[in-house]
Amino acid sequence: MPDGHATFVAEIPLLGFSALPINLVREMIAGIAEAWDRGGPTPNAIARRVRMAQPFGRGALAEALKRPGHKVFLLVSHRALDRPGQIAAMRRQGCHFVPLIHDLIPLMHPEFARAGQSETHRRRIVNTAALADAILVNSAATAAELNPWLSGRVMAPPIAVAALGVAPPMVDPPPVALRPYFVVLGTIEPRKNHMLLLNLWRQFAASLGPAAPRLVVVGRRGWENENVLDMLERCTALDGLVREAGNLHDRDVASLLRGARALLFPSFAEGFGLPLAEALALGVPVLTSDLPALREVGQSAPDYLDPLDGAAWRAAVLDYARPESAARRAQMARLSGWTAPSWTRHFEAVDKLLLRLSGTPVPPLLMRAPAEAARIRHQAQT
C-alpha cells in the first residue's frame, strides 16, 4: 500500500490511539521478522522508540482522520476490544470499525483460560457485536461460534473468512535421527493437551524402553500447567525419550519438523491451527485432533483423532514410527493435493470486505433490546 494510504496506530492507556511514524513501524516489523526467522535479538531498542513516539502521534492521527476519503479502523488484535469508548471515538470521526476475531476459546472453553480471561473475552465479543461495521475471522469455524453473538443487531455486520497465510522457511532436513521422533508445537497450556502425549511416552518407556520413539516439545511455558511441568521436570521415566526444546526460532522449528515422523497436535480447542498449517506446508505429516477449525485447515490430508482417545493416539504414533508405515505413506500421498493458505488470498478477502464498506457512511449503532447492548451503545455514544 502506498505511503499515506495507511496509518499505523498504537494505544496509549487512558488516552486512546496515536499514530506511529511509518519508518519506525517498518523497522519494528523487520526487527521482529529477523528475530523470529533466525533467532536474532528482540528489537527492544526499537520498541522503546515506539513507546517514546506514541504521545507525539495524537496530532498526526487527528490530521489523518481529517483527510477526505473512505476510512477504516482495522483492529487485528483482541487487546483493545474491551475498551469500547476508544473504538466508538474512531467511528465518530468517520472510520468504519473492522476487527479481526481469532477465536472464542475463553468463552466456549473457560476451563482452559486463565482466571478472568473468560469475562474479559466476553466483553470483547459483546463490544465487537455492538460496534463492528464488518468483521474478519480466521476460519469459518470461528465465524460459526461468533454468529450467535451478533443476534442483537438489527442488521448483522458482514463477516469475511481470511485464513492466515503460512510461508515457513524452506530448510534442509536435519541428519537422519538415530531414533524416529515426533514434535508437539505450541505454548504449554491446558488446552494443548500435552498431558496425553506425556502419559503415552511414559507407557512407551515402560513397554519399549530405549527403543521407544522420541518426543520433542517445542514452545514456551504458559499457564496453569503444573502437572505437565511436573512430568517434564520430575518424571525420570521420560529421561532420554522426551526433550523440552523451549521457544525456538522459525528456521530451527522448520528443520526439526522436516526430520520428524509427524507433528502431533492433540489440542482440545483451536480457532485456526497454525502449527498444523505450517507442518503441512513443509510436507510433514500430522496427527491432529478432530476439530472443525483443524478440518478446515487440514482438509483431507492429516489423520484426525479424538483428543480424548489415548488408545487411538498410541496406536497411531507407534504406526507412524515404523519405517514401513502404510498410514504415513498414505498421508504423504494426500499432501500433494493439499493447498496451503496464503497471505495473497488472506489480503484478497480483506480487500473485498473493505470494498463493501467503501462509499457508505458510518451507520449509527442499531441494537435490539438486550440491556447489555443498550449499555454499550450508551457508553460508545458519550
C-alpha positions as CSV (number, residue, x, y, z in Angstrom):
1,M,0.0,0.0,0.0
2,P,1.5,3.4,-0.9
3,D,2.6,5.8,1.9
4,G,-0.2,8.0,3.1
5,H,-2.9,5.4,2.4
6,A,-2.3,3.6,5.8
7,T,-1.7,4.9,9.2
8,F,-0.5,2.6,11.9
9,V,-1.7,3.3,15.4
10,A,-0.9,2.3,18.9
11,E,-2.9,2.6,22.1
12,I,-2.0,4.9,24.9
13,P,-3.6,3.9,28.1
14,L,-6.4,6.2,29.2
15,L,-5.8,8.5,26.2
16,G,-6.8,6.4,23.1
17,F,-5.0,5.8,19.9
18,S,-1.9,7.5,18.5
19,A,-0.3,7.4,15.0
20,L,3.2,6.0,14.6
21,P,5.8,7.1,12.1
22,I,5.7,4.7,9.2
23,N,9.5,4.3,9.1
24,L,9.5,3.3,12.7
25,V,6.8,0.7,12.0
26,R,8.9,-0.7,9.2
27,E,11.9,-1.0,11.4
28,M,9.9,-2.8,14.1
29,I,8.4,-5.3,11.6
30,A,11.8,-6.0,10.1
31,G,13.4,-6.5,13.5
32,I,10.6,-8.9,14.7
33,A,10.8,-10.9,11.5
34,E,14.6,-11.2,11.8
35,A,14.2,-12.3,15.5
36,W,11.5,-14.9,14.6
37,D,13.3,-16.2,11.5
38,R,16.9,-16.5,12.6
39,G,16.8,-16.1,16.3
40,G,18.2,-12.6,16.4
41,P,17.8,-10.3,19.4
42,T,14.4,-9.0,20.2
43,P,14.2,-5.4,18.9
44,N,13.8,-3.9,22.4
45,A,15.5,-0.6,21.3
46,I,13.0,-0.1,18.5
47,A,10.2,-1.0,20.9
48,R,11.4,1.7,23.3
49,R,11.4,4.2,20.4
50,V,7.9,3.2,19.5
51,R,6.7,3.9,23.1
52,M,8.5,7.2,23.2
53,A,6.9,8.2,19.9
54,Q,3.3,7.4,21.0
55,P,2.5,10.6,22.9
56,F,3.5,12.7,19.9
57,G,1.3,10.9,17.4
58,R,-2.1,12.0,18.6
59,G,-1.9,15.1,16.4
60,A,-0.8,13.1,13.4
61,L,-3.8,10.8,13.8
62,A,-6.2,13.7,14.0
63,E,-4.7,15.0,10.8
64,A,-5.1,11.6,9.1
65,L,-8.7,11.4,10.2
66,K,-9.4,14.8,8.5
67,R,-8.3,13.7,5.1
68,P,-11.0,13.1,2.6
69,G,-11.9,9.6,1.5
70,H,-13.1,6.3,3.0
71,K,-11.5,5.3,6.3
72,V,-11.5,2.0,8.1
73,F,-10.1,1.3,11.6
74,L,-8.8,-2.2,11.2
75,L,-8.0,-3.8,14.6
76,V,-6.2,-7.1,14.3
77,S,-5.6,-7.8,18.0
78,H,-8.1,-8.6,20.7
79,R,-6.4,-6.4,23.2
80,A,-8.2,-3.1,22.7
81,L,-11.6,-4.7,22.2
82,D,-12.6,-4.4,25.8
83,R,-12.5,-0.6,25.6
84,P,-15.5,0.4,23.5
85,G,-15.2,4.2,24.2
86,Q,-12.0,4.5,22.3
87,I,-13.3,2.5,19.3
88,A,-16.5,4.5,19.3
89,A,-14.4,7.7,19.2
90,M,-12.8,6.4,15.9
91,R,-16.2,5.7,14.5
92,R,-17.5,9.2,15.4
93,Q,-14.6,10.6,13.4
94,G,-15.7,8.7,10.3
95,C,-13.9,5.3,10.5
96,H,-15.7,2.1,9.8
97,F,-14.6,-0.4,12.5
98,V,-13.4,-3.8,11.3
99,P,-11.9,-6.2,13.9
100,L,-10.2,-9.5,13.3
101,I,-11.5,-12.2,15.6
102,H,-9.1,-15.0,16.1
103,D,-11.2,-17.3,18.3
104,L,-13.8,-17.5,21.1
105,I,-11.9,-20.1,23.1
106,P,-12.1,-18.3,26.5
107,L,-15.9,-18.1,26.1
108,M,-16.5,-21.6,24.7
109,H,-13.9,-23.3,26.9
110,P,-13.4,-21.2,30.0
111,E,-11.8,-24.2,31.7
112,F,-8.7,-23.7,29.5
113,A,-8.5,-19.9,30.1
114,R,-6.6,-18.0,32.8
115,A,-8.6,-16.6,35.7
116,G,-10.7,-13.6,34.5
117,Q,-10.0,-14.2,30.8
118,S,-13.5,-15.6,30.1
119,E,-15.1,-12.4,31.3
120,T,-12.6,-10.2,29.5
121,H,-13.2,-12.1,26.3
122,R,-17.0,-11.9,26.7
123,R,-16.7,-8.1,26.9
124,R,-14.6,-8.1,23.8
125,I,-17.1,-10.1,21.8
126,V,-20.0,-8.1,23.1
127,N,-18.2,-4.9,22.1
128,T,-17.5,-6.4,18.7
129,A,-21.2,-7.2,18.2
130,A,-22.1,-3.7,19.2
131,L,-19.6,-1.7,17.3
132,A,-18.3,-3.6,14.3
133,D,-19.3,-2.4,10.8
134,A,-17.8,-5.6,9.4
135,I,-15.8,-8.5,10.9
136,L,-12.8,-10.6,9.8
137,V,-12.3,-14.1,11.1
138,N,-9.5,-16.6,10.5
139,S,-11.8,-19.6,9.9
140,A,-15.4,-20.5,9.2
141,A,-15.3,-22.3,12.5
142,T,-14.7,-19.1,14.3
143,A,-17.5,-17.4,12.3
144,A,-19.9,-20.1,13.4
145,E,-19.1,-19.6,17.0
146,L,-19.3,-15.8,16.6
147,N,-22.6,-15.6,14.8
148,P,-24.9,-16.1,17.8
149,W,-23.3,-13.1,19.5
150,L,-24.4,-10.9,16.6
151,S,-28.1,-11.6,17.1
152,G,-28.7,-8.3,18.9
153,R,-28.0,-6.3,15.8
154,V,-30.9,-5.1,13.6
155,M,-28.7,-6.0,10.7
156,A,-25.7,-8.3,11.4
157,P,-22.4,-7.0,10.1
158,P,-20.8,-8.8,7.1
159,I,-18.2,-11.4,8.1
160,A,-15.3,-12.5,5.8
161,V,-13.1,-15.5,6.4
162,A,-9.5,-14.6,5.8
163,A,-7.4,-17.6,6.7
164,L,-3.9,-16.7,8.0
165,G,-1.2,-17.3,5.4
166,V,1.7,-19.6,6.1
167,A,5.2,-19.3,4.5
168,P,7.6,-21.4,6.6
169,P,11.3,-21.1,5.7
170,M,12.5,-23.7,3.3
171,V,15.3,-25.5,5.1
172,D,17.1,-28.8,4.6
173,P,16.0,-31.6,6.9
174,P,18.4,-32.4,9.7
175,P,20.6,-35.5,9.5
176,V,18.7,-38.8,9.9
177,A,17.9,-39.3,13.5
178,L,19.1,-42.5,15.2
179,R,15.6,-43.0,16.6
180,P,12.3,-41.8,15.0
181,Y,10.9,-38.7,16.7
182,F,7.7,-36.7,16.8
183,V,7.2,-33.0,17.5
184,V,4.5,-31.2,19.5
185,L,4.5,-27.5,18.8
186,G,2.7,-24.7,20.8
187,T,2.5,-22.9,24.1
188,I,2.4,-25.4,27.0
189,E,-1.1,-24.7,28.3
190,P,-4.0,-27.0,29.3
191,R,-6.0,-26.9,26.0
192,K,-2.9,-28.1,24.0
193,N,-3.3,-31.5,25.8
194,H,0.4,-32.1,26.4
195,M,-0.5,-34.5,29.2
196,L,-2.0,-37.0,26.8
197,L,1.4,-37.3,25.0
198,L,3.5,-37.4,28.1
199,N,1.4,-40.2,29.6
200,L,1.8,-42.0,26.3
201,W,5.5,-41.6,26.4
202,R,5.6,-42.9,29.9
203,Q,3.8,-46.0,28.7
204,F,6.3,-46.3,25.8
205,A,9.2,-46.1,28.3
206,A,7.7,-49.0,30.3
207,S,6.9,-51.2,27.3
208,L,9.6,-50.3,24.8
209,G,12.5,-48.9,26.8
210,P,15.3,-47.3,24.8
211,A,13.6,-48.5,21.6
212,A,10.7,-46.1,22.0
213,P,10.4,-43.1,19.6
214,R,11.4,-39.7,20.9
215,L,9.2,-36.7,21.5
216,V,10.4,-33.1,21.2
217,V,8.3,-30.5,23.0
218,V,8.6,-27.0,21.3
219,G,7.0,-23.9,22.8
220,R,7.2,-21.6,25.7
221,R,5.8,-22.5,29.1
222,G,2.3,-21.0,29.5
223,W,-0.2,-21.0,32.4
224,E,-2.0,-23.5,34.7
225,N,0.3,-26.3,33.5
226,E,1.7,-27.5,36.8
227,N,1.0,-31.2,36.1
228,V,2.7,-31.0,32.7
229,L,5.7,-29.3,34.1
230,D,5.9,-31.8,36.9
231,M,6.1,-34.6,34.3
232,L,8.7,-32.7,32.2
233,E,10.9,-31.9,35.3
234,R,10.5,-34.9,37.6
235,C,9.3,-38.0,35.6
236,T,12.6,-39.9,35.3
237,A,10.9,-42.5,33.0
238,L,10.9,-39.8,30.3
239,D,14.6,-39.1,30.5
240,G,16.2,-39.6,27.1
241,L,12.8,-40.0,25.4
242,V,11.2,-36.6,25.8
243,R,13.1,-33.3,25.3
244,E,11.7,-29.9,26.1
245,A,13.3,-27.6,23.4
246,G,11.6,-24.4,24.6
247,N,10.9,-21.5,22.3
248,L,12.8,-21.9,19.0
249,H,13.1,-19.5,16.1
250,D,11.3,-20.3,12.8
251,R,14.3,-21.9,11.0
252,D,15.0,-24.3,13.8
253,V,11.4,-25.3,14.1
254,A,11.1,-25.9,10.3
255,S,14.3,-28.0,10.3
256,L,13.1,-30.0,13.3
257,L,9.7,-30.6,11.7
258,R,11.2,-31.8,8.5
259,G,13.0,-34.6,10.2
260,A,10.0,-35.7,12.3
261,R,7.8,-38.7,11.6
262,A,4.9,-36.3,12.2
263,L,3.6,-33.3,14.1
264,L,1.4,-34.3,17.0
265,F,-1.4,-31.8,17.6
266,P,-3.9,-33.2,20.2
267,S,-5.5,-29.9,21.1
268,F,-8.9,-29.6,22.7
269,A,-9.8,-26.3,21.0
270,E,-8.5,-24.1,18.2
271,G,-9.6,-21.1,16.2
272,F,-7.3,-21.8,13.3
273,G,-4.4,-24.2,14.0
274,L,-1.2,-22.5,12.7
275,P,1.1,-25.4,13.7
276,L,-1.0,-27.8,11.5
277,A,-0.8,-25.5,8.5
278,E,2.9,-24.9,9.0
279,A,3.8,-28.6,9.2
280,L,1.7,-29.5,6.1
281,A,3.3,-26.6,4.2
282,L,6.7,-28.2,4.9
283,G,5.4,-31.6,3.7
284,V,5.3,-33.1,7.2
285,P,2.5,-35.5,8.2
286,V,0.3,-34.5,11.0
287,L,-1.7,-36.5,13.6
288,T,-4.3,-34.0,14.9
289,S,-7.5,-33.6,16.9
290,D,-10.7,-33.9,15.0
291,L,-11.9,-30.3,15.4
292,P,-13.9,-28.2,12.9
293,A,-11.2,-25.5,12.6
294,L,-8.5,-28.1,12.0
295,R,-10.5,-29.9,9.4
296,E,-11.0,-26.6,7.7
297,V,-7.2,-26.0,7.5
298,G,-6.0,-29.6,7.0
299,Q,-8.8,-30.7,4.6
300,S,-8.3,-34.4,3.8
301,A,-4.5,-34.5,4.4
302,P,-4.0,-35.3,8.1
303,D,-5.1,-38.2,10.2
304,Y,-7.8,-37.0,12.7
305,L,-8.2,-38.4,16.2
306,D,-10.4,-37.8,19.2
307,P,-8.2,-35.8,21.7
308,L,-9.6,-38.0,24.5
309,D,-8.8,-41.3,22.8
310,G,-5.5,-42.2,24.2
311,A,-5.5,-45.7,22.7
312,A,-6.0,-44.3,19.2
313,W,-3.2,-41.9,19.6
314,R,-0.9,-44.6,21.0
315,A,-1.6,-46.9,18.0
316,A,-1.2,-44.0,15.5
317,V,2.2,-42.9,17.0
318,L,3.6,-46.4,17.1
319,D,2.4,-47.0,13.5
320,Y,3.9,-43.7,12.2
321,A,7.2,-44.5,14.0
322,R,7.7,-47.6,11.8
323,P,9.8,-47.0,8.6
324,E,7.2,-49.1,6.6
325,S,4.1,-47.3,8.0
326,A,1.4,-47.5,5.3
327,A,-0.7,-44.8,7.1
328,R,2.2,-42.4,6.9
329,R,2.8,-43.1,3.3
330,A,-0.9,-42.6,2.5
331,Q,-0.8,-39.2,4.2
332,M,2.3,-38.2,2.3
333,A,0.4,-39.0,-0.9
334,R,-2.6,-36.9,0.2
335,L,-0.3,-34.0,0.9
336,S,0.2,-33.5,-2.8
337,G,-3.4,-32.4,-3.0
338,W,-3.4,-30.0,0.0
339,T,-3.3,-26.3,-0.7
340,A,-1.6,-24.0,1.9
341,P,-3.4,-20.9,3.0
342,S,-1.6,-17.9,1.5
343,W,-1.2,-14.3,2.5
344,T,-2.3,-13.3,-1.0
345,R,-5.7,-14.9,-0.5
346,H,-5.9,-13.5,3.0
347,F,-5.5,-9.9,1.8
348,E,-7.8,-10.5,-1.2
349,A,-10.5,-11.4,1.3
350,V,-9.7,-8.4,3.5
351,D,-9.7,-6.0,0.5
352,K,-13.1,-7.5,-0.7
353,L,-14.7,-6.9,2.7
354,L,-13.3,-3.3,2.9
355,L,-14.6,-2.6,-0.6
356,R,-18.1,-3.4,0.6
357,L,-17.8,-0.6,3.1
358,S,-16.3,1.9,0.7
359,G,-18.6,4.8,-0.1
360,T,-21.1,4.0,2.7
361,P,-21.4,6.3,5.7
362,V,-20.6,5.0,9.2
363,P,-24.0,4.0,10.4
364,P,-25.4,4.6,13.9
365,L,-25.3,1.7,16.4
366,L,-28.5,-0.2,15.8
367,M,-29.0,-2.8,18.5
368,R,-32.1,-4.7,19.7
369,A,-33.4,-4.7,23.2
370,P,-30.8,-6.5,25.4
371,A,-29.7,-4.4,28.4
372,E,-26.1,-5.1,27.8
373,A,-26.3,-3.9,24.2
374,A,-28.1,-0.7,25.3
375,R,-25.4,-0.1,27.9
376,I,-22.6,-0.5,25.4
377,R,-24.4,1.8,22.9
378,H,-24.8,4.5,25.6
379,Q,-21.1,4.2,26.6
380,A,-20.0,4.4,23.0
381,Q,-22.1,7.5,22.2
382,T,-20.9,9.5,25.2
